[in-house]
Amino acid sequence: MADTSGSHSHSEESTQGKCPVDHASREKWATLNQSSPGSQPHHPHHPGGTLPTQRETSSIPRLDGENWVYPSQAQFYDAMARKNHSPRANDMQVVVPIHNAVNERAWQELLKWETGRGGEKCGGLKLVSFKGNAHKLTPKARLKMLFGYQAPFDRHDWLVDRCGVRMRYVIDFYTGRADPNTPSPTGNTSFYLDVRPALDNFEGIKMRFGRFWDQWFGNAARPTQSS
């Protein structure tokens, strides 16, 4: 089972209609945007309520048949201000699209793991709940740091439903440098997402071992095409 100590969790009932991300670590997303020297000073509240309140619907299904909804720029700002993280209002137009695009990519990576595992028989995979563990490094992240890799800037645990079977996925978020010649919804910031099933049960272990075997030995077992 997931260790929930020191983390902020959301139950299935309390998260319907909300964003599929635990925003206890929302300030970590805001620091990804490097503000220009001309950025406006910090404000405890966005001036005059001028930030957009429109919300974007994600591609991530909920159990009730609807999709999860991302926060608006105003909601993102207000959540940070309540936690005294001194957000900049004009950063939200960059931060929120980055936040949304990265989580869409996380869902697509998760779906790759689930391809062919039966979720399509009941209308597709559903995201049940989510939990932030930003201050709790995974064993894999710790191992990578020993080899000189940077620490992930955030970590989430997503619980999904596959036709009644509940699977927990772990997501480590890493930053990188984007190719300036390649258009991206995240601008000049690139991301590496390490998405994988948790080792909570035999199914998760089997999936991880199967991916490892295919990556390291699958190519060698496939016949080469003759020219």
ROSE-4610 file (N, C-alpha, C; in Angstrom, 1 decimal, always signed):
// ROSE-4610
residu = [M/M/M/A/A/A/D/D/D/T/T/T/S/S/S/G/G/G/S/S/S/H/H/H/S/S/S/H/H/H/S/S/S/E/E/E/E/E/E/S/S/S/T/T/T/Q/Q/Q/G/G/G/K/K/K/C/C/C/P/P/P/V/V/V/D/D/D/H/H/H/A/A/A/S/S/S/R/R/R/E/E/E/K/K/K/W/W/W/A/A/A/T/T/T/L/L/L/N/N/N/Q/Q/Q/S/S/S/S/S/S/P/P/P/G/G/G/S/S/S/Q/Q/Q/P/P/P/H/H/H/H/H/H/P/P/P/H/H/H/H/H/H/P/P/P/G/G/G/G/G/G/T/T/T/L/L/L/P/P/P/T/T/T/Q/Q/Q/R/R/R/E/E/E/T/T/T/S/S/S/S/S/S/I/I/I/P/P/P/R/R/R/L/L/L/D/D/D/G/G/G/E/E/E/N/N/N/W/W/W/V/V/V/Y/Y/Y/P/P/P/S/S/S/Q/Q/Q/A/A/A/Q/Q/Q/F/F/F/Y/Y/Y/D/D/D/A/A/A/M/M/M/A/A/A/R/R/R/K/K/K/N/N/N/H/H/H/S/S/S/P/P/P/R/R/R/A/A/A/N/N/N/D/D/D/M/M/M/Q/Q/Q/V/V/V/V/V/V/V/V/V/P/P/P/I/I/I/H/H/H/N/N/N/A/A/A/V/V/V/N/N/N/E/E/E/R/R/R/A/A/A/W/W/W/Q/Q/Q/E/E/E/L/L/L/L/L/L/K/K/K/W/W/W/E/E/E/T/T/T/G/G/G/R/R/R/G/G/G/G/G/G/E/E/E/K/K/K/C/C/C/G/G/G/G/G/G/L/L/L/K/K/K/L/L/L/V/V/V/S/S/S/F/F/F/K/K/K/G/G/G/N/N/N/A/A/A/H/H/H/K/K/K/L/L/L/T/T/T/P/P/P/K/K/K/A/A/A/R/R/R/L/L/L/K/K/K/M/M/M/L/L/L/F/F/F/G/G/G/Y/Y/Y/Q/Q/Q/A/A/A/P/P/P/F/F/F/D/D/D/R/R/R/H/H/H/D/D/D/W/W/W/L/L/L/V/V/V/D/D/D/R/R/R/C/C/C/G/G/G/V/V/V/R/R/R/M/M/M/R/R/R/Y/Y/Y/V/V/V/I/I/I/D/D/D/F/F/F/Y/Y/Y/T/T/T/G/G/G/R/R/R/A/A/A/D/D/D/P/P/P/N/N/N/T/T/T/P/P/P/S/S/S/P/P/P/T/T/T/G/G/G/N/N/N/T/T/T/S/S/S/F/F/F/Y/Y/Y/L/L/L/D/D/D/V/V/V/R/R/R/P/P/P/A/A/A/L/L/L/D/D/D/N/N/N/F/F/F/E/E/E/G/G/G/I/I/I/K/K/K/M/M/M/R/R/R/F/F/F/G/G/G/R/R/R/F/F/F/W/W/W/D/D/D/Q/Q/Q/W/W/W/F/F/F/G/G/G/N/N/N/A/A/A/A/A/A/R/R/R/P/P/P/T/T/T/Q/Q/Q/S/S/S/S/S/S]
num = [1/1/1/2/2/2/3/3/3/4/4/4/5/5/5/6/6/6/7/7/7/8/8/8/9/9/9/10/10/10/11/11/11/12/12/12/13/13/13/14/14/14/15/15/15/16/16/16/17/17/17/18/18/18/19/19/19/20/20/20/21/21/21/22/22/22/23/23/23/24/24/24/25/25/25/26/26/26/27/27/27/28/28/28/29/29/29/30/30/30/31/31/31/32/32/32/33/33/33/34/34/34/35/35/35/36/36/36/37/37/37/38/38/38/39/39/39/40/40/40/41/41/41/42/42/42/43/43/43/44/44/44/45/45/45/46/46/46/47/47/47/48/48/48/49/49/49/50/50/50/51/51/51/52/52/52/53/53/53/54/54/54/55/55/55/56/56/56/57/57/57/58/58/58/59/59/59/60/60/60/61/61/61/62/62/62/63/63/63/64/64/64/65/65/65/66/66/66/67/67/67/68/68/68/69/69/69/70/70/70/71/71/71/72/72/72/73/73/73/74/74/74/75/75/75/76/76/76/77/77/77/78/78/78/79/79/79/80/80/80/81/81/81/82/82/82/83/83/83/84/84/84/85/85/85/86/86/86/87/87/87/88/88/88/89/89/89/90/90/90/91/91/91/92/92/92/93/93/93/94/94/94/95/95/95/96/96/96/97/97/97/98/98/98/99/99/99/100/100/100/101/101/101/102/102/102/103/103/103/104/104/104/105/105/105/106/106/106/107/107/107/108/108/108/109/109/109/110/110/110/111/111/111/112/112/112/113/113/113/114/114/114/115/115/115/116/116/116/117/117/117/118/118/118/119/119/119/120/120/120/121/121/121/122/122/122/123/123/123/124/124/124/125/125/125/126/126/126/127/127/127/128/128/128/129/129/129/130/130/130/131/131/131/132/132/132/133/133/133/134/134/134/135/135/135/136/136/136/137/137/137/138/138/138/139/139/139/140/140/140/141/141/141/142/142/142/143/143/143/144/144/144/145/145/145/146/146/146/147/147/147/148/148/148/149/149/149/150/150/150/151/151/151/152/152/152/153/153/153/154/154/154/155/155/155/156/156/156/157/157/157/158/158/158/159/159/159/160/160/160/161/161/161/162/162/162/163/163/163/164/164/164/165/165/165/166/166/166/167/167/167/168/168/168/169/169/169/170/170/170/171/171/171/172/172/172/173/173/173/174/174/174/175/175/175/176/176/176/177/177/177/178/178/178/179/179/179/180/180/180/181/181/181/182/182/182/183/183/183/184/184/184/185/185/185/186/186/186/187/187/187/188/188/188/189/189/189/190/190/190/191/191/191/192/192/192/193/193/193/194/194/194/195/195/195/196/196/196/197/197/197/198/198/198/199/199/199/200/200/200/201/201/201/202/202/202/203/203/203/204/204/204/205/205/205/206/206/206/207/207/207/208/208/208/209/209/209/210/210/210/211/211/211/212/212/212/213/213/213/214/214/214/215/215/215/216/216/216/217/217/217/218/218/218/219/219/219/220/220/220/221/221/221/222/222/222/223/223/223/224/224/224/225/225/225/226/226/226/227/227/227]
x = [+0.8/+0.0/+0.9/+0.3/+1.1/+1.3/+2.5/+2.8/+2.3/+1.3/+0.8/+1.3/+2.3/+2.8/+3.5/+3.3/+3.9/+3.5/+2.4/+1.9/+0.4/+0.0/-1.4/-2.2/-3.2/-4.0/-5.4/-6.0/-7.4/-8.1/-9.3/-10.1/-10.9/-11.4/-12.2/-13.4/-14.0/-15.2/-14.9/-13.7/-13.5/-12.8/-12.5/-11.7/-12.5/-13.8/-14.6/-14.7/-14.3/-14.4/-13.2/-12.2/-11.0/-9.9/-8.7/-7.6/-6.9/-6.4/-5.8/-4.3/-4.1/-2.8/-3.0/-2.1/-2.2/-1.4/-2.2/-1.6/-0.9/-0.6/+0.2/+1.6/+2.0/+3.3/+3.2/+2.1/+1.9/+3.0/+3.6/+4.7/+5.9/+6.1/+7.2/+7.0/+5.7/+5.4/+5.7/+5.4/+5.6/+7.1/+8.0/+9.4/+10.0/+9.2/+9.7/+9.8/+9.0/+9.0/+10.0/+11.0/+12.0/+11.6/+11.1/+10.5/+11.6/+11.2/+12.1/+12.4/+13.5/+13.7/+12.6/+11.7/+10.6/+9.4/+9.4/+8.2/+7.7/+6.4/+5.9/+6.2/+6.3/+6.6/+5.6/+5.9/+5.0/+3.8/+2.7/+1.5/+0.8/+0.2/-0.5/-1.8/-2.4/-3.6/-3.4/-4.0/-3.8/-4.7/-4.2/-4.8/-6.1/-7.1/-8.5/-9.1/-8.6/-9.2/-9.1/-8.0/-7.9/-7.4/-7.0/-6.5/-7.7/-7.5/-8.6/-9.1/-10.4/-11.0/-11.5/-11.2/-11.6/-10.7/-11.3/-10.6/-10.6/-9.5/-9.4/-9.7/-10.5/-10.9/-9.8/-9.3/-8.3/-8.8/-7.9/-8.3/-8.4/-8.2/-8.2/-9.5/-10.1/-11.4/-11.5/-12.7/-13.0/-13.9/-14.2/-15.1/-16.5/-16.9/-18.3/-18.6/-17.5/-17.7/-17.3/-17.1/-16.7/-15.1/-14.6/-13.1/-12.7/-11.5/-10.9/-10.7/-10.7/-10.6/-9.5/-8.6/-7.5/-7.9/-7.0/-7.4/-7.2/-7.9/-7.7/-6.5/-6.1/-4.9/-5.2/-6.5/-6.8/-6.8/-7.3/-7.3/-5.8/-5.0/-3.6/-2.9/-3.1/-2.5/-3.0/-4.3/-4.9/-4.4/-4.3/-3.8/-2.4/-1.6/-0.2/-0.2/-1.0/-1.0/-1.5/-2.5/-2.9/-1.8/-0.9/+0.2/+1.4/+1.2/+2.3/+3.5/+3.3/+4.4/+4.7/+4.1/+4.4/+4.4/+3.3/+3.3/+3.3/+3.7/+3.6/+2.4/+1.5/+0.3/+0.6/+1.6/+1.8/+2.6/+3.1/+3.7/+2.7/+1.4/+0.4/+0.1/+0.2/+0.0/+1.0/+2.1/+3.1/+3.0/+2.9/+2.9/+1.7/+0.5/-0.7/-0.6/-0.2/-0.1/+1.0/+2.1/+3.1/+2.6/+1.9/+1.3/+0.3/-0.5/-1.5/-0.8/+0.1/+0.8/+1.5/+2.2/+3.0/+2.1/+1.0/+0.1/-0.6/-0.9/-1.4/-0.4/+0.9/+1.9/+2.0/+1.9/+2.0/+0.9/-0.3/-1.4/-1.2/-0.6/-0.3/+0.8/+1.8/+2.8/+2.2/+1.2/+0.5/-0.3/-0.9/-1.7/-0.9/+0.4/+1.2/+1.5/+1.6/+1.7/+0.5/-0.7/-2.0/-2.5/-1.8/-2.2/-2.3/-3.5/-3.7/-3.9/-4.2/-4.4/-5.9/-6.8/-8.2/-9.0/-8.4/-9.1/-10.2/-9.9/-10.9/-12.2/-12.3/-13.5/-14.6/-14.2/-15.2/-15.2/-14.8/-14.8/-13.5/-12.5/-11.2/-10.8/-9.5/-8.9/-9.5/-9.6/-10.1/-9.1/-8.9/-8.1/-9.0/-8.8/-9.6/-9.2/-7.9/-7.5/-6.0/-5.5/-4.1/-3.5/-2.2/-1.6/-0.2/+0.2/+1.5/+2.5/+3.6/+4.7/+6.0/+5.9/+7.0/+8.2/+8.1/+9.2/+9.6/+9.1/+9.4/+10.0/+11.3/+11.9/+11.7/+11.5/+11.3/+12.7/+12.7/+14.0/+14.7/+14.0/+14.6/+15.2/+14.6/+15.1/+16.4/+16.4/+17.6/+18.7/+18.5/+19.5/+20.1/+19.2/+19.7/+20.5/+20.2/+21.0/+22.4/+22.5/+23.8/+24.7/+24.1/+24.9/+25.0/+24.6/+24.9/+23.7/+22.5/+21.3/+20.7/+20.0/+19.3/+18.1/+17.7/+16.5/+15.3/+14.2/+13.0/+12.4/+11.8/+11.2/+9.9/+9.3/+8.0/+7.8/+6.9/+6.5/+5.0/+4.3/+2.9/+2.6/+1.6/+1.0/-0.4/-0.7/-2.0/-2.6/-3.8/-4.5/-5.5/-5.4/-6.3/-7.2/-8.3/-9.2/-9.2/-8.9/-8.9/-10.0/-11.2/-12.4/-12.5/-12.4/-12.5/-11.1/-10.1/-8.8/-8.1/-7.7/-7.0/-5.5/-4.9/-3.4/-2.9/-1.8/-1.1/+0.1/+0.2/+1.3/+2.1/+3.4/+4.3/+4.9/+4.9/+5.4/+6.5/+7.7/+8.7/+8.9/+8.9/+8.9/+10.4/+11.0/+12.3/+12.3/+13.1/+13.2/+14.5/+14.4/+15.6/+15.6/+16.3/+16.4/+15.8/+14.9/+14.2/+15.0/+14.7/+15.3/+14.6/+15.4/+14.7/+14.1/+14.5/+14.0/+12.8/+12.3/+11.2/+10.0/+8.9/+7.8/+7.3/+6.9/+6.5/+5.5/+4.4/+3.5/+4.1/+5.3/+6.0/+7.1/+7.1/+8.1/+9.5/+10.4/+11.8/+12.1/+11.1/+11.4/+10.9/+11.8/+11.5/+11.4/+10.7/+10.5/+10.7/+11.2/+11.3/+10.4/+9.5/+8.6/+8.9/+9.2/+9.4/+8.1/+7.3/+6.0/+6.1/+5.7/+5.7/+4.7/+4.3/+3.4/+4.1/+3.5/+4.1/+4.2/+5.2/+5.4/+4.6/+3.3/+2.4/+1.9/+1.8/+1.2/+1.9/+1.5/+2.1/+1.9/+0.8/+0.5/+1.5/+1.8/+2.8/+4.2/+4.5/+5.9/+6.0/+4.9/+4.9/+5.1/+4.4/+4.4/+5.8/+6.4/+7.8/+8.8/+8.7/+9.6/+9.5/+8.2/+8.0/+8.6/+8.4/+9.0/+10.5/+11.1/+12.6/+13.1/+12.4/+12.8/+12.7/+11.6/+11.5/+12.5/+12.8/+13.8/+15.2/+15.6/+17.0/+17.2/+16.2/+16.3/+15.4/+14.3/+13.4/+14.0/+14.8/+15.3/+16.3/+17.0/+18.0/+17.3/+16.1/+15.3/+14.6/+14.4/+13.7/+14.6/+14.1/+14.9/+15.1/+16.3/+16.6/+16.1/+15.7/+15.2/+16.4/+16.3/+17.3/+17.1/+18.1/+17.9/+17.6]
y = [-1.2/+0.0/+1.2/+2.4/+3.6/+4.2/+4.7/+5.4/+6.8/+7.2/+8.5/+9.5/+9.1/+10.0/+11.1/+12.3/+13.5/+14.0/+13.5/+13.9/+14.3/+15.0/+15.5/+14.6/+13.9/+13.0/+13.5/+13.0/+13.3/+12.0/+12.0/+10.8/+10.8/+9.7/+9.6/+10.5/+10.6/+11.4/+12.9/+13.4/+14.8/+15.4/+14.6/+15.1/+15.1/+14.7/+14.8/+16.2/+16.4/+17.7/+18.6/+18.1/+18.9/+18.5/+19.1/+18.8/+17.5/+16.7/+15.4/+15.6/+16.6/+16.8/+17.3/+16.8/+17.3/+18.6/+19.7/+21.0/+21.4/+20.5/+20.8/+21.3/+20.8/+21.2/+22.1/+22.9/+23.8/+24.8/+25.2/+26.2/+25.7/+24.4/+23.8/+24.0/+24.0/+24.2/+25.7/+26.6/+28.0/+28.3/+27.7/+27.9/+27.5/+26.7/+26.3/+27.4/+28.5/+29.6/+30.6/+30.9/+31.8/+33.2/+34.0/+35.3/+36.3/+37.1/+38.1/+39.2/+40.0/+41.1/+42.1/+42.1/+43.1/+42.5/+41.4/+40.8/+41.7/+41.7/+42.6/+42.0/+42.9/+42.5/+41.5/+40.9/+40.0/+40.7/+40.0/+40.6/+39.5/+39.8/+38.8/+38.3/+39.2/+38.8/+39.3/+38.6/+39.1/+40.4/+41.4/+42.8/+42.8/+43.2/+43.4/+42.1/+41.0/+39.7/+39.6/+40.1/+40.2/+38.9/+38.0/+36.7/+35.9/+35.2/+34.4/+33.4/+33.1/+32.1/+30.9/+30.9/+29.8/+28.6/+27.4/+26.2/+25.2/+24.5/+23.6/+22.2/+21.5/+20.1/+19.2/+18.3/+17.4/+16.3/+15.4/+14.2/+13.0/+13.3/+12.2/+11.9/+10.7/+10.3/+10.1/+10.4/+10.1/+8.9/+8.4/+7.3/+7.6/+8.8/+9.2/+9.4/+9.2/+9.3/+10.7/+11.7/+13.0/+13.0/+14.1/+14.3/+15.2/+15.0/+15.9/+17.3/+18.3/+19.7/+20.4/+21.1/+21.8/+23.1/+23.6/+24.9/+26.1/+27.1/+28.4/+29.1/+30.1/+30.9/+31.6/+32.0/+32.7/+31.7/+30.5/+29.4/+29.0/+28.9/+28.5/+29.6/+30.8/+31.9/+32.0/+31.9/+32.0/+30.9/+29.7/+28.5/+28.8/+29.4/+29.7/+30.8/+31.8/+33.0/+32.6/+31.6/+31.2/+30.5/+29.9/+29.2/+30.1/+31.4/+32.4/+32.1/+31.7/+31.4/+32.6/+33.7/+35.0/+34.8/+34.3/+34.2/+35.5/+35.4/+36.6/+36.3/+37.3/+37.1/+36.9/+37.6/+37.5/+36.2/+35.4/+34.1/+33.1/+33.3/+32.2/+31.8/+32.8/+32.5/+31.5/+31.3/+30.4/+29.1/+29.3/+28.2/+27.2/+27.7/+26.9/+26.0/+26.6/+25.7/+24.6/+25.0/+24.0/+22.8/+23.2/+22.3/+21.3/+21.9/+21.1/+20.2/+20.7/+19.9/+18.7/+19.0/+17.9/+16.8/+17.1/+16.1/+15.4/+16.0/+15.3/+14.3/+14.7/+13.7/+12.6/+12.9/+11.8/+10.8/+11.2/+10.3/+9.5/+10.1/+9.3/+8.2/+8.6/+7.6/+6.4/+6.8/+5.8/+4.8/+5.4/+4.6/+3.6/+4.0/+3.1/+1.8/+2.0/+0.8/-0.1/+0.6/-0.1/-0.7/-0.4/-0.9/-2.4/-2.9/-4.4/-5.1/-4.4/-5.0/-5.1/-4.8/-5.0/-3.8/-2.7/-1.5/-1.0/-1.3/-0.9/-1.7/-2.8/-3.6/-2.9/-1.9/-1.2/+0.3/+0.7/+2.1/+2.8/+2.1/+2.8/+3.0/+3.2/+3.5/+4.7/+4.8/+5.9/+6.3/+7.6/+8.1/+8.2/+7.5/+7.4/+8.5/+8.6/+9.6/+9.9/+10.9/+11.3/+11.8/+11.8/+12.1/+12.7/+13.8/+14.3/+13.8/+13.5/+13.1/+13.8/+15.1/+15.9/+15.8/+15.5/+15.5/+14.1/+13.1/+11.7/+11.1/+11.0/+10.4/+9.0/+8.5/+7.1/+6.4/+5.1/+4.4/+4.6/+4.6/+4.7/+6.1/+7.2/+8.5/+8.6/+8.0/+8.0/+7.3/+6.2/+5.5/+6.3/+7.0/+7.8/+9.0/+9.5/+10.6/+10.2/+8.9/+8.4/+8.3/+8.2/+8.2/+9.6/+10.6/+12.0/+12.7/+12.0/+12.6/+13.6/+14.6/+15.6/+14.9/+15.5/+15.0/+15.5/+14.7/+15.1/+16.3/+17.3/+18.4/+18.2/+17.0/+16.7/+15.2/+14.6/+13.2/+13.1/+12.3/+12.1/+10.6/+10.2/+8.8/+8.9/+8.2/+8.2/+6.8/+6.7/+5.5/+5.4/+4.3/+4.2/+2.9/+3.0/+1.8/+1.2/-0.1/-0.9/-1.9/-1.5/-2.4/-3.1/-2.3/-2.8/-3.2/-3.3/-3.5/-2.2/-2.0/-0.7/-0.9/+0.1/+0.1/+1.4/+1.4/+2.7/+2.9/+4.1/+4.5/+5.6/+5.5/+6.5/+7.3/+8.6/+9.5/+10.5/+10.4/+11.3/+12.4/+13.6/+14.7/+15.3/+15.3/+15.9/+17.0/+18.1/+19.2/+19.0/+19.6/+19.5/+20.8/+20.8/+22.0/+21.6/+22.4/+22.1/+22.5/+21.9/+22.3/+23.6/+24.7/+26.0/+25.9/+25.0/+24.9/+24.0/+23.4/+22.5/+23.2/+23.5/+24.1/+23.2/+23.8/+23.0/+23.8/+23.2/+23.9/+24.4/+23.8/+24.2/+25.2/+25.8/+26.8/+26.3/+27.0/+26.7/+25.7/+25.1/+24.1/+22.7/+21.7/+20.4/+19.5/+18.4/+17.5/+16.1/+15.3/+13.9/+13.3/+12.5/+11.9/+10.4/+10.0/+8.6/+8.0/+7.4/+6.9/+5.4/+4.7/+3.3/+2.8/+1.6/+1.0/+0.8/+1.0/+0.8/-0.7/-1.1/-2.5/-2.9/-2.6/-2.9/-4.4/-4.9/-6.3/-7.0/-8.2/-9.0/-8.5/-7.8/-7.2/-6.1/-5.3/-4.2/-4.8/-5.8/-6.4/-7.1/-7.7/-8.4/-7.4/-6.3/-5.2/-4.6/-4.3/-3.7/-4.7/-6.0/-7.0/-7.2/-7.2/-7.3/-6.2/-5.0/-3.8/-3.9/-4.3/-4.4/-5.5/-6.6/-7.8/-7.3/-6.6/-6.2/-5.2/-4.3/-3.3/-3.8/-4.8/-5.2/-6.5/-7.3/-8.6/-8.7/-7.9/-8.1/-7.8/-6.7/-6.4/-7.5/-8.1/-9.1/-10.3/-10.6/-11.8/-11.6/-10.4/-10.1/-10.4/-11.0/-11.2/-9.9/-9.8/-8.6/-8.7/-7.6/-7.7/-7.6/-8.4/-8.4/-7.4/-6.8/-5.7/-6.3]
z = [+0.0/+0.0/+0.0/-0.5/-0.5/+0.9/+1.1/+2.4/+2.2/+3.0/+2.9/+4.0/+4.7/+5.7/+5.1/+5.6/+5.1/+3.8/+3.3/+2.0/+2.1/+1.1/+1.0/+0.1/+0.5/-0.3/-0.5/-1.6/-2.0/-2.1/-1.6/-1.7/-3.0/-3.4/-4.7/-4.6/-3.5/-3.4/-3.5/-2.9/-2.8/-4.0/-5.0/-6.2/-7.4/-7.4/-8.7/-9.2/-10.5/-11.1/-10.9/-10.1/-9.9/-10.8/-10.6/-11.5/-11.0/-12.0/-11.6/-11.1/-10.2/-9.6/-8.2/-7.3/-5.9/-5.9/-5.5/-5.6/-4.3/-3.4/-2.3/-2.7/-3.9/-4.5/-5.6/-5.7/-6.8/-7.0/-5.9/-6.0/-6.8/-6.8/-7.6/-9.1/-9.5/-10.9/-11.3/-10.4/-10.7/-10.8/-10.1/-10.2/-11.5/-12.3/-13.6/-14.6/-14.3/-15.3/-14.8/-15.6/-15.3/-15.8/-14.8/-15.2/-15.7/-16.6/-17.2/-16.2/-16.4/-15.5/-15.4/-16.4/-16.3/-15.7/-15.1/-14.5/-13.4/-13.2/-12.1/-10.7/-9.7/-8.4/-7.8/-6.7/-6.0/-5.5/-5.5/-5.0/-4.2/-3.0/-2.2/-2.9/-3.8/-4.6/-6.0/-6.9/-8.3/-8.4/-9.0/-9.0/-9.7/-8.9/-9.5/-10.1/-9.7/-10.2/-11.7/-12.3/-13.7/-14.4/-13.6/-14.2/-14.8/-15.9/-16.5/-15.5/-15.6/-14.8/-15.6/-16.9/-17.7/-17.4/-17.4/-17.0/-18.2/-18.4/-19.5/-19.0/-19.8/-19.5/-20.0/-19.2/-19.5/-20.4/-20.9/-21.6/-20.7/-19.4/-18.4/-17.8/-18.0/-17.6/-16.1/-15.5/-14.1/-14.1/-12.9/-12.7/-13.1/-13.0/-13.3/-14.8/-15.6/-17.1/-17.6/-16.7/-17.1/-17.1/-17.5/-17.4/-16.3/-15.9/-14.9/-15.5/-14.7/-15.2/-14.5/-15.3/-14.8/-14.2/-13.3/-12.6/-13.6/-13.4/-14.2/-13.7/-14.4/-13.9/-12.6/-12.4/-11.2/-10.0/-10.2/-9.2/-8.8/-9.8/-9.6/-8.8/-9.1/-8.4/-7.0/-6.8/-5.5/-4.5/-5.1/-4.3/-3.8/-4.6/-4.2/-3.2/-3.4/-2.5/-1.1/-1.1/+0.2/+1.0/+0.3/+1.0/+1.1/+0.9/+1.0/+0.2/-1.1/-1.9/-2.9/-2.6/-3.4/-4.9/-5.5/-6.9/-7.7/-8.9/-9.8/-10.8/-10.8/-11.6/-13.1/-13.6/-15.1/-15.4/-14.4/-14.7/-14.9/-14.5/-14.6/-16.1/-17.0/-18.4/-19.0/-18.3/-18.7/-17.9/-16.6/-15.6/-15.9/-16.1/-16.2/-17.4/-18.6/-19.8/-19.6/-19.0/-18.7/-17.8/-16.7/-15.8/-16.6/-17.4/-18.1/-19.1/-19.9/-21.0/-20.4/-19.3/-18.6/-18.1/-17.5/-17.0/-18.1/-19.2/-20.4/-20.8/-20.9/-21.3/-20.3/-19.0/-18.0/-18.2/-18.6/-18.8/-20.0/-21.1/-22.3/-22.0/-21.2/-20.8/-20.0/-19.1/-18.3/-19.2/-20.3/-21.2/-22.0/-22.2/-22.9/-22.1/-20.8/-19.9/-20.0/-20.1/-20.0/-21.3/-22.4/-23.7/-23.7/-24.1/-24.2/-22.9/-21.8/-20.5/-20.1/-21.0/-20.8/-20.4/-20.2/-19.8/-20.8/-22.1/-23.1/-23.1/-22.3/-22.3/-21.5/-20.7/-19.9/-20.1/-21.3/-21.7/-21.5/-21.1/-21.0/-19.5/-19.3/-18.0/-17.4/-16.1/-15.3/-14.2/-14.0/-12.9/-11.7/-10.6/-9.4/-8.5/-8.1/-7.2/-7.4/-6.7/-6.9/-5.6/-5.5/-4.2/-4.6/-3.9/-4.1/-3.0/-3.5/-2.6/-2.9/-3.1/-3.6/-2.7/-1.4/-0.5/-0.2/-0.9/-0.7/-2.0/-2.0/-3.2/-3.4/-4.6/-4.8/-4.8/-4.5/-4.6/-5.9/-7.0/-8.3/-8.5/-8.0/-8.1/-7.2/-6.0/-5.2/-5.9/-6.5/-7.2/-8.4/-9.1/-10.2/-9.7/-8.6/-8.0/-7.6/-7.2/-6.9/-8.1/-9.3/-10.5/-11.1/-10.4/-10.9/-11.5/-11.5/-12.1/-11.1/-11.7/-10.8/-10.1/-9.0/-8.3/-9.1/-9.1/-9.7/-8.9/-9.7/-9.0/-8.4/-8.8/-8.2/-8.3/-7.5/-7.6/-7.3/-8.1/-7.9/-7.9/-7.2/-7.2/-7.7/-8.8/-9.4/-9.3/-8.8/-8.7/-9.8/-10.6/-11.8/-11.6/-12.4/-12.4/-13.7/-13.8/-15.0/-14.9/-15.2/-15.1/-13.8/-12.7/-11.3/-10.7/-11.5/-10.9/-10.6/-9.4/-9.1/-9.1/-9.9/-10.0/-9.6/-8.8/-8.5/-9.4/-9.9/-10.8/-10.1/-10.2/-9.6/-10.8/-10.6/-11.6/-11.0/-11.5/-11.2/-12.3/-11.9/-12.9/-12.9/-14.0/-14.2/-15.2/-15.0/-16.0/-16.8/-18.0/-18.9/-19.7/-20.8/-21.7/-23.0/-23.5/-24.7/-25.9/-27.0/-28.3/-28.8/-28.9/-29.3/-30.7/-31.5/-32.9/-32.9/-31.8/-31.8/-31.1/-31.8/-31.1/-30.0/-28.8/-27.7/-26.9/-26.3/-25.5/-24.2/-23.8/-22.6/-22.8/-24.0/-24.3/-24.3/-23.5/-23.5/-22.4/-21.8/-20.7/-21.2/-21.1/-21.5/-20.2/-20.4/-19.2/-19.6/-18.6/-18.7/-17.6/-18.0/-17.0/-16.9/-15.7/-15.4/-14.8/-15.7/-15.3/-15.2/-14.1/-14.0/-12.9/-13.1/-12.1/-10.8/-9.7/-8.4/-8.1/-7.3/-7.0/-5.8/-5.9/-4.7/-4.8/-6.0/-6.2/-7.3/-7.5/-8.5/-9.9/-10.2/-11.5/-11.8/-10.8/-11.0/-11.2/-10.5/-10.6/-12.0/-12.4/-13.7/-14.9/-14.7/-15.8/-15.9/-14.7/-14.7/-15.3/-14.9/-15.4/-16.9/-17.3/-18.7/-19.6/-19.1/-19.8/-19.8/-18.7/-18.6/-19.6/-19.6/-20.4/-21.9/-22.3/-23.7/-24.1/-23.2/-23.5/-23.7/-22.8/-22.8/-23.7/-23.8/-24.5/-25.7/-25.8/-26.9/-28.2/-28.4/-29.6/-30.1/-29.2/-29.6/-30.1/-29.6/-30.0/-31.3/-31.8/-33.0/-34.2/-35.3/-36.5/-37.2/-37.7/-38.5/-39.9/-40.5/-41.9/-42.9/-43.9/-44.9/-45.9/-46.5/-47.5/-48.8]
